[in-house]
Each structure stands twice: as structure tokens, then as C-alpha cells.
Amino acid sequence: MARLVLFNKPFDVLSQFTDLRSPTPRATLSDFVDVPGVYPAGRLDRDSEGLLLLTDDGRLQSRIADPRFKTAKTYLVQVEGEPDEAAIASLCKGVALNDGLTRPAKARRIDEPELWPRTPPVRFRKSVPDCWIEVTIYEGRNRQVRRMTAAVGHPTLRLVRWRVGDWTLEGVAPGEWREAEF
């Protein structure tokens, strides 16, 4: 029977089981997940947090990670400044990035979510406001959400992936994991 693991990846953890590129050890999935034979279905940047799916089923891994399948990925994003309706509309219709126009996304301002504290904390500047938006994308380019928010004038301060397809982070603490049905 195939396995699917929902892991809440903390900030500053690599989305791989080994780190061969750095002379100083960095935290990897092997520091948190002791499930043999599972591999990430997609990636989550070292400076991003949240839901990372791991599976031993190659077809499921492909269905989750391959942009052809348009699996929805929802992020809670703390951005610098306060995006107006035009900025949100730009995210929704697609943003021109250096590697082409993104697919249309869903985006909306939200109240600050109840999340765990991040270590280290996000920088705070009295003179620059920030707010939270929820962004759902249907592709997975490198650092896509960060590049999209920067392109509309609101750099990302904190990025938490909350949902991938039907799976959510609900009830999974940072650094913890649980098995799920599929």
C-alpha cells in the first residue's frame, strides 16, 4: 500500500533528505521524517514554511508536482505594504515574470492567520506596514509566489503553504508529520 505523509516544514529546512552542497550542515527532511522510501512531491524553498507532501507512489508524486495536472496550492503570504485592488487583480489574472506570464491565480486579502511563531521572526519595521494575503496557484515555478508578490510591488515577508489539492496543514505542528489517505 502506498504512503502519503503530510509534513509541516519549518523555516530554514531543506526539502530534501540530504545536503551535499553545503560545507556546514543544514537541516533536512531526515532531521524530522523517519519514514523509509518516501520522497517530496514538489518542493518548498528553505525560507518558506508549511505543507510538504511526501510519498512512495511515483504516479501520485507526478500528479501533485507536474504543472500539467494543475494541482491547486494555497499559500498564506505576509507581504510588505498593503496591496490595493489593482495589485490583487494582477495576481488573479496572471503576472509577467522573467520566465513568462503566470497562470491566473486566486488571491485575496485576509486577516492575520493564527500561525505558530517563526524562528527567526520576520523583520518588523514601524515605518512599513504589512498585511496577509491568500494566494492559490495552479503551477509551481521556482519561487513563484514570492516573485509574483514582488512583481505587483509587495515583497513577501513570510510564506506558508497551507494546502495542496485536498490536503491541508490543519492539525500538523511545525516539524511534525502525519500519514494521510489518498
Backbone as CSV, one residue per row, in Angstrom:
resi,resn,N_x,N_y,N_z,CA_x,CA_y,CA_z,C_x,C_y,C_z
1,MET,0.843,-1.188,0.000,0.000,0.000,0.000,0.889,1.252,0.000
2,ALA,0.557,2.176,-0.848,1.326,3.415,-0.970,1.127,4.295,0.254
3,ARG,2.127,5.123,0.521,2.079,6.010,1.685,2.080,7.462,1.225
4,LEU,1.385,8.292,2.007,1.393,9.736,1.802,1.593,10.383,3.163
5,VAL,2.616,11.222,3.264,2.964,11.906,4.509,2.751,13.397,4.331
6,LEU,2.029,14.008,5.280,1.859,15.458,5.323,2.846,15.975,6.355
7,PHE,3.778,16.808,5.919,4.821,17.323,6.802,4.726,18.841,6.854
8,ASN,4.798,19.402,8.063,4.821,20.856,8.238,6.284,21.271,8.311
9,LYS,6.811,21.675,7.149,8.224,22.016,7.041,8.496,23.351,7.724
10,PRO,9.384,23.366,8.706,9.745,24.625,9.346,10.613,25.501,8.435
11,PHE,10.698,26.762,8.778,11.603,27.709,8.126,13.029,27.180,8.238
12,ASP,13.838,27.385,7.211,15.262,27.057,7.194,15.547,25.559,7.152
13,VAL,14.596,24.771,6.635,14.801,23.339,6.445,14.745,23.063,4.942
14,LEU,15.688,22.281,4.441,15.713,21.929,3.027,14.653,20.875,2.722
15,SER,14.075,20.936,1.530,13.043,19.972,1.106,13.671,18.745,0.459
16,GLN,14.690,18.217,1.109,15.373,17.019,0.645,15.937,16.300,1.870
17,PHE,16.308,15.035,1.679,16.760,14.240,2.813,18.252,14.374,3.107
18,THR,19.043,14.853,2.144,20.473,15.040,2.363,20.884,16.403,1.832
19,ASP,21.969,16.911,2.362,22.516,18.191,1.904,23.981,17.975,1.573
20,LEU,24.244,17.829,0.294,25.614,17.569,-0.140,26.311,18.828,-0.634
21,ARG,25.584,19.942,-0.691,26.128,21.152,-1.291,26.760,22.115,-0.296
22,SER,26.518,21.932,0.972,26.997,22.904,1.945,28.079,22.299,2.836
23,PRO,29.167,23.035,3.070,30.211,22.524,3.967,29.759,22.510,5.434
24,THR,28.773,23.350,5.762,28.227,23.322,7.119,26.858,22.659,7.072
25,PRO,26.580,21.778,8.006,25.320,21.041,7.967,24.100,21.965,8.053
26,ARG,23.121,21.684,7.209,21.841,22.400,7.242,20.748,21.382,7.530
27,ALA,19.669,21.835,8.125,18.567,20.935,8.462,17.910,20.417,7.187
28,THR,17.602,19.127,7.178,16.946,18.485,6.045,15.743,17.680,6.540
29,LEU,15.017,17.091,5.611,13.854,16.273,5.973,14.236,15.118,6.890
30,SER,15.458,14.599,6.733,15.868,13.455,7.567,15.955,13.810,9.048
31,ASP,16.017,15.106,9.368,16.019,15.524,10.768,14.630,15.437,11.393
32,PHE,13.602,15.254,10.558,12.219,15.297,11.047,11.382,14.083,10.666
33,VAL,11.608,13.525,9.488,10.744,12.463,8.958,11.535,11.171,8.859
34,ASP,11.097,10.173,9.637,11.750,8.868,9.629,10.790,7.846,9.023
35,VAL,10.500,8.036,7.744,9.621,7.122,7.013,10.412,6.660,5.786
36,PRO,10.798,5.398,5.749,11.631,4.944,4.628,10.875,4.959,3.299
37,GLY,11.616,5.313,2.244,11.081,5.195,0.890,10.175,6.304,0.398
38,VAL,9.955,7.353,1.191,9.112,8.458,0.711,9.992,9.598,0.222
39,TYR,9.454,10.320,-0.776,10.181,11.444,-1.359,9.224,12.609,-1.552
40,PRO,9.747,13.835,-1.536,8.868,15.000,-1.689,8.167,15.011,-3.037
41,ALA,6.902,15.369,-3.011,6.123,15.591,-4.230,6.115,17.101,-4.438
42,GLY,7.122,17.606,-5.117,7.308,19.045,-5.260,8.321,19.528,-4.232
43,ARG,8.504,20.836,-4.222,9.494,21.426,-3.326,8.886,22.589,-2.579
44,LEU,9.548,22.969,-1.534,9.193,24.151,-0.764,10.524,24.779,-0.355
45,ASP,10.733,26.027,-0.763,12.014,26.684,-0.528,12.417,26.637,0.935
46,ARG,13.713,26.713,1.162,14.269,26.698,2.516,13.687,27.819,3.374
47,ASP,13.431,28.987,2.781,12.904,30.114,3.546,11.382,30.180,3.548
48,SER,10.728,29.108,3.097,9.274,29.000,3.172,8.914,27.919,4.175
49,GLU,7.684,27.968,4.636,7.218,27.022,5.656,5.967,26.320,5.153
50,GLY,5.581,25.276,5.861,4.272,24.714,5.626,4.249,23.343,5.004
51,LEU,3.136,23.067,4.325,2.811,21.726,3.872,3.735,21.239,2.766
52,LEU,4.382,20.127,3.048,5.176,19.408,2.065,4.656,17.980,2.067
53,LEU,4.264,17.504,0.887,3.769,16.136,0.764,4.922,15.221,0.387
54,LEU,4.969,14.061,1.032,5.978,13.057,0.710,5.243,11.752,0.426
55,THR,5.694,11.027,-0.583,5.030,9.779,-0.939,6.025,8.786,-1.502
56,ASP,5.632,7.516,-1.502,6.419,6.476,-2.145,5.755,6.031,-3.442
57,ASP,4.709,6.732,-3.857,3.944,6.412,-5.060,4.344,7.379,-6.181
58,GLY,5.077,6.880,-7.164,5.581,7.716,-8.249,4.482,8.410,-9.042
59,ARG,3.370,7.722,-9.282,2.271,8.353,-10.042,1.636,9.477,-9.241
60,LEU,1.445,9.273,-7.938,0.888,10.336,-7.094,1.866,11.507,-7.030
61,GLN,3.135,11.215,-6.884,4.163,12.262,-6.843,4.092,13.111,-8.111
62,SER,3.967,12.474,-9.253,3.888,13.189,-10.525,2.605,14.016,-10.615
63,ARG,1.497,13.439,-10.190,0.201,14.150,-10.253,0.224,15.409,-9.393
64,ILE,0.898,15.357,-8.257,0.964,16.506,-7.358,1.925,17.568,-7.901
65,ALA,3.078,17.147,-8.390,4.143,18.083,-8.734,4.092,18.595,-10.174
66,ASP,3.556,17.820,-11.097,3.591,18.199,-12.516,2.570,19.292,-12.819
67,PRO,3.010,20.433,-13.391,2.097,21.539,-13.684,0.963,21.163,-14.644
68,ARG,1.132,20.102,-15.426,0.061,19.692,-16.348,-1.213,19.320,-15.608
69,PHE,-1.083,18.852,-14.375,-2.252,18.412,-13.612,-2.927,19.561,-12.868
70,LYS,-2.293,20.731,-12.837,-2.857,21.955,-12.268,-3.362,21.764,-10.839
71,THR,-2.594,21.066,-10.022,-2.958,20.877,-8.622,-2.909,22.231,-7.899
72,ALA,-3.992,22.585,-7.240,-4.059,23.861,-6.519,-3.153,23.821,-5.297
73,LYS,-2.407,24.907,-5.114,-1.539,25.068,-3.942,-1.867,26.422,-3.333
74,THR,-2.292,26.411,-2.062,-2.720,27.637,-1.394,-1.691,28.056,-0.357
75,TYR,-1.336,29.338,-0.417,-0.322,29.915,0.454,-0.907,31.057,1.261
76,LEU,-0.476,31.169,2.520,-0.751,32.329,3.355,0.512,33.166,3.292
77,VAL,0.375,34.403,2.824,1.545,35.203,2.489,1.506,36.540,3.218
78,GLN,2.503,36.789,4.027,2.663,38.099,4.651,3.500,38.931,3.697
79,VAL,2.941,40.068,3.285,3.636,40.918,2.323,3.919,42.286,2.911
80,GLU,4.931,42.916,2.348,5.273,44.276,2.736,4.268,45.222,2.066
81,GLY,3.788,46.187,2.826,2.805,47.133,2.295,1.393,46.565,2.367
82,GLU,0.479,47.309,1.764,-0.917,46.893,1.769,-1.427,46.901,0.330
83,PRO,-1.489,45.730,-0.312,-1.904,45.664,-1.707,-3.310,46.236,-1.910
84,ASP,-3.450,47.049,-2.954,-4.773,47.579,-3.288,-5.475,46.597,-4.229
85,GLU,-6.690,46.958,-4.643,-7.472,46.065,-5.504,-6.755,45.782,-6.815
86,ALA,-6.028,46.763,-7.350,-5.313,46.565,-8.613,-4.214,45.509,-8.466
87,ALA,-3.499,45.522,-7.356,-2.438,44.532,-7.125,-3.038,43.131,-6.999
88,ILE,-4.132,43.018,-6.255,-4.804,41.717,-6.103,-5.327,41.245,-7.461
89,ALA,-5.926,42.156,-8.237,-6.441,41.806,-9.564,-5.317,41.320,-10.474
90,SER,-4.145,41.934,-10.368,-2.995,41.491,-11.178,-2.600,40.063,-10.839
91,LEU,-2.585,39.743,-9.554,-2.272,38.369,-9.156,-3.297,37.400,-9.728
92,CYS,-4.557,37.822,-9.744,-5.645,36.954,-10.207,-5.627,36.715,-11.717
93,LYS,-5.178,37.694,-12.474,-5.207,37.488,-13.934,-3.902,36.920,-14.474
94,GLY,-2.852,36.913,-13.675,-1.558,36.407,-14.114,-0.551,37.535,-14.107
95,VAL,0.672,37.213,-13.706,1.720,38.213,-13.555,2.860,37.882,-14.524
96,ALA,3.361,38.903,-15.196,4.502,38.712,-16.097,5.771,38.594,-15.267
97,LEU,6.426,37.444,-15.366,7.704,37.201,-14.694,8.773,37.014,-15.773
98,ASN,10.013,36.939,-15.370,11.087,36.803,-16.368,11.014,35.491,-17.141
99,ASP,10.284,34.499,-16.639,10.115,33.237,-17.362,8.715,33.105,-17.964
100,GLY,8.027,34.233,-18.134,6.721,34.228,-18.799,5.583,34.584,-17.864
101,LEU,4.408,34.670,-18.446,3.189,35.013,-17.714,2.734,33.820,-16.869
102,THR,2.395,34.072,-15.613,1.874,33.000,-14.759,0.435,32.698,-15.145
103,ARG,-0.013,31.520,-14.787,-1.431,31.200,-14.947,-2.213,32.084,-13.977
104,PRO,-3.483,32.351,-14.289,-4.295,33.102,-13.331,-4.315,32.401,-11.972
105,ALA,-4.290,33.192,-10.923,-4.302,32.675,-9.553,-5.570,33.168,-8.860
106,LYS,-5.823,32.654,-7.700,-6.841,33.222,-6.821,-6.080,33.976,-5.747
107,ALA,-6.510,35.173,-5.441,-5.824,35.962,-4.420,-6.830,36.857,-3.720
108,ARG,-6.622,37.034,-2.425,-7.475,37.926,-1.639,-6.743,38.310,-0.369
109,ARG,-7.074,39.510,0.130,-6.547,39.916,1.437,-7.260,39.129,2.518
110,ILE,-6.536,38.794,3.572,-7.120,38.069,4.697,-6.645,38.706,5.997
111,ASP,-7.366,38.416,7.067,-6.896,38.822,8.388,-5.658,37.998,8.723
112,GLU,-4.837,38.519,9.631,-3.648,37.780,10.035,-4.050,36.404,10.561
113,PRO,-3.505,35.332,9.958,-3.885,33.984,10.404,-3.241,33.635,11.742
114,GLU,-3.847,32.698,12.437,-3.280,32.215,13.698,-2.264,31.130,13.366
115,LEU,-1.014,31.539,13.311,0.070,30.621,12.992,1.045,30.554,14.154
116,TRP,1.904,29.603,14.105,2.986,29.445,15.060,3.985,30.579,14.858
117,PRO,4.737,30.949,15.880,5.786,31.959,15.687,6.887,31.398,14.797
118,ARG,7.464,32.242,13.989,8.559,31.802,13.128,9.879,32.093,13.815
119,THR,10.824,31.160,13.663,12.165,31.343,14.207,13.149,31.309,13.058
120,PRO,13.854,32.402,12.804,13.784,33.698,13.478,12.533,34.448,13.045
121,PRO,12.112,35.426,13.846,10.916,36.179,13.487,11.117,37.000,12.217
122,VAL,10.011,37.300,11.562,10.040,38.160,10.385,10.446,39.555,10.838
123,ARG,11.283,40.220,10.049,11.724,41.574,10.422,10.512,42.498,10.526
124,PHE,10.562,43.363,11.479,9.476,44.321,11.700,10.019,45.722,11.508
125,ARG,9.297,46.529,10.733,9.683,47.923,10.534,8.469,48.798,10.807
126,LYS,8.597,49.684,11.784,7.488,50.566,12.158,6.988,51.401,10.989
127,SER,7.907,51.818,10.126,7.544,52.737,9.051,6.929,52.048,7.829
128,VAL,6.962,50.707,7.783,6.434,49.988,6.628,5.358,49.007,7.097
129,PRO,4.107,49.229,6.702,3.053,48.307,7.108,3.190,46.968,6.373
130,ASP,2.507,45.988,6.870,2.437,44.707,6.173,1.023,44.170,6.306
131,CYS,0.691,43.187,5.510,-0.610,42.535,5.624,-0.499,41.119,5.079
132,TRP,-1.582,40.389,5.192,-1.622,38.998,4.759,-2.552,38.857,3.565
133,ILE,-2.128,38.010,2.629,-2.986,37.638,1.524,-2.976,36.118,1.399
134,GLU,-4.025,35.597,0.811,-4.092,34.172,0.498,-3.978,34.061,-1.013
135,VAL,-3.049,33.243,-1.472,-2.808,33.081,-2.904,-2.880,31.595,-3.241
136,THR,-3.679,31.257,-4.256,-3.753,29.888,-4.748,-3.251,29.880,-6.181
137,ILE,-2.237,29.046,-6.426,-1.680,28.919,-7.766,-1.920,27.504,-8.282
138,TYR,-1.790,27.348,-9.591,-2.065,26.062,-10.232,-0.877,25.570,-11.045
139,GLU,0.273,26.075,-10.715,1.534,25.651,-11.302,2.551,25.755,-10.176
140,GLY,3.805,25.523,-10.445,4.774,25.560,-9.360,6.151,25.962,-9.826
141,ARG,6.256,27.151,-10.361,7.568,27.624,-10.799,8.443,27.933,-9.588
142,ASN,9.726,28.006,-9.825,10.675,28.309,-8.768,10.344,29.652,-8.107
143,ARG,10.128,29.613,-6.822,9.851,30.815,-6.007,8.713,31.665,-6.592
144,GLN,7.748,31.013,-7.180,6.701,31.700,-7.934,5.913,32.714,-7.122
145,VAL,5.400,32.336,-5.967,4.567,33.264,-5.194,5.391,34.477,-4.762
146,ARG,6.604,34.253,-4.322,7.474,35.371,-3.945,7.704,36.318,-5.123
147,ARG,7.957,35.756,-6.287,8.195,36.591,-7.468,6.921,37.321,-7.894
148,MET,5.774,36.669,-7.744,4.501,37.311,-8.109,4.211,38.508,-7.208
149,THR,4.361,38.325,-5.892,4.055,39.445,-4.992,5.040,40.586,-5.185
150,ALA,6.300,40.263,-5.437,7.290,41.317,-5.703,6.939,42.062,-6.993
151,ALA,6.468,41.334,-8.005,6.137,41.947,-9.296,4.987,42.944,-9.187
152,VAL,4.103,42.757,-8.203,2.998,43.709,-8.017,3.325,44.719,-6.919
153,GLY,4.592,44.779,-6.505,5.048,45.815,-5.587,4.952,45.500,-4.107
154,HIS,4.778,44.217,-3.771,4.621,43.836,-2.364,5.460,42.605,-2.051
155,PRO,6.745,42.799,-1.742,7.627,41.656,-1.469,7.108,40.788,-0.325
156,THR,7.338,39.496,-0.456,6.924,38.529,0.560,7.855,38.593,1.762
157,LEU,7.248,38.642,2.952,7.998,38.596,4.203,7.965,37.190,4.807
158,ARG,6.813,36.539,4.694,6.646,35.187,5.225,5.718,34.430,4.289
159,LEU,6.048,33.171,4.017,5.274,32.354,3.098,5.013,31.000,3.735
160,VAL,3.728,30.668,3.888,3.329,29.394,4.486,2.394,28.685,3.516
161,ARG,2.829,27.523,3.018,1.917,26.744,2.159,0.946,26.021,3.079
162,TRP,-0.334,26.285,2.876,-1.373,25.736,3.744,-2.079,24.531,3.142
163,ARG,-2.214,24.514,1.821,-2.987,23.454,1.179,-2.333,23.051,-0.138
164,VAL,-2.394,21.735,-0.428,-2.026,21.193,-1.729,-3.154,20.257,-2.114
165,GLY,-3.878,20.595,-3.191,-5.034,19.787,-3.582,-6.025,19.722,-2.445
166,ASP,-6.379,18.516,-2.024,-7.346,18.329,-0.933,-6.689,18.219,0.442
167,TRP,-5.365,18.226,0.496,-4.659,18.041,1.766,-4.291,19.388,2.373
168,THR,-4.490,19.520,3.690,-4.154,20.772,4.367,-3.212,20.510,5.538
169,LEU,-2.722,21.597,6.065,-1.813,21.570,7.196,-2.561,21.495,8.537
170,GLU,-3.862,21.565,8.476,-4.687,21.572,9.683,-4.267,20.472,10.655
171,GLY,-3.916,20.863,11.879,-3.590,19.912,12.935,-2.172,19.351,12.900
172,VAL,-1.312,19.880,12.017,0.070,19.389,11.942,0.998,20.525,12.382
173,ALA,1.632,20.362,13.520,2.513,21.395,14.077,3.826,21.471,13.288
174,PRO,4.526,22.592,13.355,5.807,22.717,12.657,6.782,21.613,13.081
175,GLY,7.426,21.000,12.090,8.373,19.926,12.356,7.706,18.580,12.578
176,GLU,6.392,18.541,12.541,5.643,17.292,12.755,5.093,16.786,11.425
177,TRP,4.681,15.531,11.409,4.089,14.937,10.219,3.020,13.937,10.622
178,ARG,2.163,13.621,9.651,1.173,12.564,9.853,0.886,11.904,8.515
179,GLU,0.467,10.677,8.572,0.097,9.983,7.326,-1.320,10.366,6.957
180,ALA,-1.593,10.347,5.665,-2.908,10.725,5.156,-3.393,9.700,4.148
181,GLU,-4.677,9.736,3.893,-5.312,8.871,2.896,-5.289,9.581,1.558
182,PHE,-5.282,8.799,0.494,-5.449,9.365,-0.848,-6.161,8.379,-1.728
